[in-house]
Amino acid sequence: MMREPEGLIARIRQIRRVAPAADSSRTGNAGDLEDGRLRALEARVAHLEQLVEGLQDSVHRETERHGKLIAELQAQIQPGAMGAALAEDARDRGL
């Protein structure tokens, strides 16, 4: 996944590419104006779909990471595991 500044630059470039097409279509007839607007909207929707997919991927990865962390913590606080860790700590400290 691209870093945040690179993504921002890509979005700005895309908007700049779409804007001149929309401006040039205004000088034509009404049909050209609608076609330009439609193309601009389609491009924007496609871009927003990519952003949503990226967000979904990011949320999924973060959820998996948190799930693994929680599972590790739960394994560490199981009575048997905690007892063994306490006994090992007591041996290390010479108690």
TIGU-499321 format. One record per residue: residue number from 1; residue in one letter; z, x, y negated of N, C-alpha, C in turn. Coordinates in pm, 1 decimal, decimal comma. Example, Ala and Ser with C-alpha at 12.3 -4.5 7.8 and 13.67 -1.06 7.14 Angstrom:
% residues 2
(site 1; a; (780,0; 1319,0; 569,0); (780,0; 1230,0; 450,0); (780,0; 1320,0; 330,0))
(site 2; s; (708,0; 1285,0; 225,0); (714,0; 1367,0; 106,0); (787,0; 1290,0; -3,0))
***
This chain:
% residues 95
(site 1; m; (0,0; 84,4; 117,9); (0,0; 0,0; 0,0); (0,0; 88,9; -124,2))
(site 2; m; (-73,7; 48,0; -226,2); (-83,8; 132,9; -344,6); (43,0; 124,1; -426,5))
(site 3; r; (67,9; 233,8; -498,3); (185,3; 237,6; -584,2); (167,6; 141,1; -700,2))
(site 4; e; (277,0; 104,0; -763,0); (277,1; 3,4; -868,3); (185,6; 39,2; -985,9))
(site 5; p; (191,3; 162,7; -1042,0); (101,6; 193,3; -1155,2); (-46,5; 186,9; -1115,4))
(site 6; e; (-79,3; 232,3; -995,7); (-218,3; 226,8; -951,1); (-264,6; 82,0; -937,9))
(site 7; g; (-177,4; -3,4; -887,0); (-211,2; -145,4; -874,3); (-231,9; -210,2; -1009,2))
(site 8; l; (-148,5; -174,3; -1104,3); (-161,5; -229,2; -1239,0); (-293,6; -186,1; -1301,8))
(site 9; i; (-328,4; -60,1; -1285,7); (-454,9; -9,7; -1340,4); (-573,0; -81,1; -1274,9))
(site 10; a; (-566,9; -100,9; -1144,2); (-675,2; -171,3; -1074,6); (-690,1; -314,3; -1126,6))
(site 11; r; (-578,8; -381,8; -1150,1); (-584,7; -519,3; -1201,5); (-644,3; -522,8; -1341,9))
(site 12; i; (-605,9; -427,0; -1426,1); (-660,4; -422,5; -1562,6); (-810,9; -399,2; -1557,8))
(site 13; r; (-854,4; -308,0; -1471,6); (-997,7; -281,5; -1460,0); (-1073,1; -405,8; -1413,1))
(site 14; q; (-1014,8; -477,9; -1317,8); (-1080,6; -598,5; -1268,1); (-1091,7; -702,5; -1378,8))
(site 15; i; (-987,5; -719,4; -1457,1); (-990,2; -816,6; -1567,2); (-1095,6; -776,5; -1669,4))
(site 16; r; (-1106,7; -646,3; -1698,0); (-1206,4; -600,1; -1794,0); (-1348,4; -624,4; -1743,4))
(site 17; r; (-1368,5; -613,4; -1609,9); (-1501,3; -638,4; -1554,7); (-1537,3; -786,1; -1562,9))
(site 18; v; (-1440,3; -872,9; -1540,1); (-1464,9; -1016,6; -1540,7); (-1483,1; -1068,6; -1683,2))
(site 19; a; (-1409,4; -1014,7; -1779,1); (-1413,7; -1063,9; -1917,2); (-1552,8; -1051,4; -1980,0))
(site 20; p; (-1623,6; -937,8; -1970,8); (-1757,0; -931,9; -2031,0); (-1853,9; -1032,1; -1968,3))
(site 21; a; (-1842,1; -1054,8; -1839,3); (-1928,9; -1152,6; -1773,6); (-1903,5; -1291,8; -1830,6))
(site 22; a; (-1780,3; -1323,3; -1856,1); (-1746,6; -1453,9; -1913,6); (-1796,5; -1463,0; -2057,6))
(site 23; d; (-1785,3; -1353,9; -2134,3); (-1831,2; -1354,9; -2273,3); (-1982,8; -1369,4; -2281,5))
(site 24; s; (-2056,3; -1300,5; -2197,3); (-2202,4; -1307,5; -2202,6); (-2252,7; -1444,4; -2159,4))
(site 25; s; (-2177,9; -1511,8; -2073,1); (-2221,7; -1643,5; -2028,2); (-2205,4; -1748,1; -2138,8))
(site 26; r; (-2122,4; -1721,2; -2237,0); (-2102,2; -1816,3; -2346,3); (-2225,8; -1827,6; -2434,6))
(site 27; t; (-2306,7; -1723,2; -2439,0); (-2425,8; -1726,8; -2522,7); (-2537,4; -1807,2; -2457,7))
(site 28; g; (-2529,8; -1831,9; -2326,9); (-2631,0; -1909,4; -2255,5); (-2603,4; -2057,3; -2265,4))
(site 29; n; (-2669,7; -2132,5; -2177,8); (-2648,9; -2277,3; -2182,0); (-2519,2; -2316,2; -2110,2))
(site 30; a; (-2489,4; -2444,0; -2107,5); (-2363,6; -2492,6; -2050,4); (-2353,0; -2460,7; -1901,5))
(site 31; g; (-2465,4; -2465,9; -1830,2); (-2462,7; -2435,1; -1686,4); (-2424,4; -2290,7; -1661,0))
(site 32; d; (-2477,7; -2201,3; -1743,2); (-2442,4; -2060,1; -1730,3); (-2295,2; -2038,3; -1762,3))
(site 33; l; (-2246,3; -2111,7; -1861,2); (-2105,5; -2102,2; -1898,3); (-2016,7; -2143,2; -1782,1))
(site 34; e; (-2050,8; -2252,7; -1717,5); (-1972,4; -2299,2; -1603,5); (-1981,8; -2202,2; -1486,8))
(site 35; d; (-2101,9; -2145,5; -1462,9); (-2118,1; -2047,9; -1355,1); (-2031,9; -1924,3; -1380,9))
(site 36; g; (-2031,3; -1878,9; -1505,3); (-1949,5; -1762,3; -1540,4); (-1801,6; -1789,7; -1523,0))
(site 37; r; (-1760,4; -1905,2; -1565,8); (-1619,8; -1942,1; -1549,9); (-1583,3; -1954,5; -1403,0))
(site 38; l; (-1674,0; -2013,9; -1326,4); (-1647,8; -2029,9; -1183,6); (-1635,3; -1893,4; -1116,1))
(site 39; r; (-1726,1; -1801,3; -1149,3); (-1719,4; -1666,7; -1091,0); (-1589,8; -1596,4; -1131,2))
(site 40; a; (-1550,7; -1612,6; -1257,2); (-1426,8; -1551,0; -1304,3); (-1306,0; -1609,2; -1230,7))
(site 41; l; (-1306,4; -1739,7; -1212,2); (-1195,9; -1804,2; -1140,6); (-1192,0; -1762,2; -994,3))
(site 42; e; (-1309,4; -1752,3; -932,3); (-1314,2; -1707,8; -793,1); (-1260,8; -1565,6; -779,5))
(site 43; a; (-1298,4; -1480,0; -872,8); (-1248,8; -1342,5; -869,6); (-1097,8; -1339,1; -888,2))
(site 44; r; (-1048,2; -1420,7; -979,8); (-903,3; -1424,3; -1005,0); (-827,7; -1477,7; -883,9))
(site 45; v; (-879,9; -1582,0; -820,8); (-815,2; -1638,0; -701,5); (-814,4; -1534,6; -589,0))
(site 46; a; (-926,1; -1464,0; -570,9); (-931,7; -1360,5; -467,4); (-827,9; -1252,3; -495,4))
(site 47; h; (-815,4; -1214,8; -621,5); (-716,3; -1113,8; -659,1); (-574,0; -1164,1; -632,7))
(site 48; l; (-547,7; -1287,6; -669,6); (-414,8; -1344,5; -646,7); (-384,3; -1355,4; -497,3))
(site 49; e; (-484,5; -1386,8; -416,7); (-464,8; -1391,6; -272,1); (-425,6; -1254,6; -219,2))
(site 50; q; (-488,9; -1149,1; -270,1); (-453,3; -1013,9; -228,4); (-309,6; -980,9; -268,9))
(site 51; l; (-271,4; -1020,7; -387,5); (-134,0; -996,1; -431,8); (-32,8; -1068,8; -343,7))
(site 52; v; (-63,2; -1192,9; -309,8); (27,8; -1271,0; -224,6); (38,2; -1206,6; -86,0))
(site 53; e; (-74,7; -1162,7; -31,4); (-71,7; -1096,7; 99,5); (11,4; -968,7; 94,0))
(site 54; g; (-3,4; -892,9; -13,0); (76,9; -771,5; -29,5); (224,5; -803,0; -39,2))
(site 55; l; (257,7; -908,5; -111,5); (397,0; -950,4; -123,9); (452,2; -994,0; 11,6))
(site 56; q; (372,4; -1070,2; 86,6); (415,7; -1113,0; 219,4); (441,1; -993,4; 310,2))
(site 57; d; (351,6; -895,0; 307,1); (370,7; -774,7; 388,2); (498,0; -701,5; 348,2))
(site 58; s; (520,3; -689,5; 218,9); (638,3; -620,4; 169,0); (766,8; -692,5; 210,8))
(site 59; v; (767,0; -823,2; 197,0); (884,7; -901,9; 237,1); (908,2; -889,5; 386,7))
(site 60; h; (801,2; -891,2; 465,1); (815,3; -878,9; 610,8); (874,7; -742,6; 648,4))
(site 61; r; (822,9; -635,2; 587,9); (875,5; -501,2; 617,4); (1022,2; -490,0; 578,3))
(site 62; e; (1057,1; -543,4; 462,4); (1195,8; -535,8; 415,9); (1288,1; -618,4; 506,4))
(site 63; t; (1240,8; -733,2; 550,8); (1319,8; -816,5; 641,9); (1344,4; -744,0; 773,5))
(site 64; e; (1240,5; -679,4; 826,0); (1257,0; -603,1; 950,3); (1355,6; -488,7; 931,2))
(site 65; r; (1346,4; -419,7; 817,3); (1436,7; -308,2; 790,6); (1581,7; -356,4; 783,2))
(site 66; h; (1603,2; -466,6; 714,8); (1739,1; -522,1; 705,7); (1788,3; -569,1; 841,7))
(site 67; g; (1700,6; -628,5; 919,9); (1739,1; -672,9; 1053,6); (1784,9; -557,8; 1141,1))
(site 68; k; (1711,9; -446,3; 1135,6); (1750,0; -328,0; 1214,4); (1882,7; -271,6; 1166,3))
(site 69; l; (1901,0; -267,2; 1035,7); (2026,4; -216,5; 979,1); (2145,1; -302,8; 1022,0))
(site 70; i; (2128,0; -431,5; 1017,0); (2235,4; -523,8; 1057,8); (2265,3; -506,6; 1206,5))
(site 71; a; (2161,7; -493,1; 1289,3); (2182,4; -473,7; 1433,1); (2259,0; -344,2; 1459,9))
(site 72; e; (2224,4; -237,5; 1386,0); (2296,2; -111,0; 1402,9); (2442,6; -124,8; 1363,7))
(site 73; l; (2468,0; -193,0; 1252,9); (2606,1; -212,6; 1208,9); (2684,8; -297,6; 1307,6))
(site 74; q; (2621,9; -400,4; 1361,3); (2689,8; -484,6; 1459,6); (2722,5; -405,2; 1585,9))
(site 75; a; (2631,3; -317,0; 1626,8); (2657,4; -234,6; 1745,3); (2774,2; -139,5; 1719,6))
(site 76; q; (2786,4; -91,4; 1596,4); (2894,6; 1,9; 1564,4); (3031,0; -66,0; 1560,2))
(site 77; i; (3035,6; -194,8; 1532,9); (3166,2; -261,3; 1521,6); (3203,2; -338,6; 1647,6))
(site 78; q; (3123,9; -324,5; 1752,9); (3162,4; -385,5; 1881,2); (3294,0; -321,9; 1925,7))
(site 79; p; (3382,8; -399,1; 1986,3); (3514,3; -344,3; 2023,3); (3505,4; -216,3; 2106,1))
(site 80; g; (3416,7; -212,8; 2204,1); (3405,5; -92,6; 2287,6); (3357,3; 27,3; 2208,0))
(site 81; a; (3256,0; 6,5; 2126,3); (3201,6; 116,7; 2046,3); (3302,1; 162,6; 1941,3))
(site 82; m; (3373,2; 67,4; 1880,7); (3470,5; 104,5; 1779,7); (3588,6; 177,8; 1843,8))
(site 83; g; (3631,2; 131,6; 1958,9); (3740,8; 199,6; 2029,5); (3703,6; 341,9; 2065,1))
(site 84; a; (3582,0; 361,3; 2114,4); (3537,0; 495,9; 2149,6); (3529,0; 584,1; 2025,8))
(site 85; a; (3480,7; 530,1; 1915,6); (3471,2; 607,7; 1792,1); (3609,1; 644,9; 1739,5))
(site 86; l; (3705,4; 552,1; 1748,9); (3841,2; 581,3; 1703,8); (3907,0; 686,7; 1792,0))
(site 87; a; (3884,8; 676,8; 1923,4); (3941,6; 775,4; 2015,4); (3882,0; 913,6; 1989,2))
(site 88; e; (3751,8; 918,8; 1965,9); (3687,0; 1047,0; 1937,2); (3739,3; 1105,5; 1806,3))
(site 89; d; (3756,9; 1021,3; 1705,4); (3809,5; 1066,6; 1577,9); (3952,1; 1119,2; 1594,9))
(site 90; a; (4032,7; 1050,7; 1674,4); (4171,0; 1095,0; 1696,8); (4171,6; 1231,2; 1767,9))
(site 91; r; (4084,3; 1249,6; 1865,4); (4074,8; 1378,4; 1935,1); (4032,1; 1488,5; 1838,6))
(site 92; d; (3935,0; 1458,1; 1752,0); (3885,7; 1557,9; 1657,5); (3993,9; 1599,2; 1557,9))
(site 93; r; (4079,1; 1505,2; 1521,1); (4185,1; 1533,5; 1425,0); (4311,3; 1589,3; 1491,4))
(site 94; g; (4312,2; 1586,5; 1624,1); (4427,1; 1639,5; 1695,9); (4546,7; 1547,7; 1696,6))
(site 95; l; (4520,5; 1416,9; 1689,3); (4631,8; 1320,6; 1689,9); (4669,8; 1280,7; 1828,8))
***
